[in-house]
Amino acid sequence: MRLRTDEKDLGRFNYSPLFELMKKRGIPKTRWFLTANNIVANKSEIKIRNNEPISSNTIASICNYFNCQPCDIMKYIPPEQ
């Protein structure tokens, strides 16, 4: 993700905890699991796999499906100093 020159780097999110959660629950790492099960839209799944920002509605949908909290599916990576 590129920042505009007037934007401050606030860090980013990494969704590896989501894939760890899926693995623990015995869900195969099928490329389109989230989309195929109508949890998120195709574009959102692509964003998740690329660690790009997703909407709070997408986060809520994932948490609802897995009965978990946002901290169970993503982690915050602070900006490099």
DASULCOR-V418383 format. One record per pair of residues at least 4 apart in sequence whose C-alpha atoms are under 6 Angstrom apart, sorted by the first residue. I is the first residue (numbers start at 1). J is the second residue. D is the distance in Angstrom with one decimal. If there is no record, write none. Layout:
I:J:D
I:J:D
//
This chain:
3:7:6.0
10:79:5.9
11:77:5.6
11:78:4.3
11:79:4.2
12:76:5.9
12:77:5.2
13:75:5.5
13:76:4.6
13:77:5.7
14:51:5.3
14:74:5.5
14:75:5.3
15:73:5.9
15:74:4.4
17:73:4.7
17:74:5.4
18:73:4.0
22:27:5.1
23:27:5.5
32:36:5.8
34:39:5.2
34:40:5.7
35:39:5.9
35:40:5.3
35:41:5.6
35:42:5.6
47:51:6.0
47:52:4.8
48:52:6.0
60:64:5.9
63:67:5.4
63:68:4.9
63:69:5.8
//
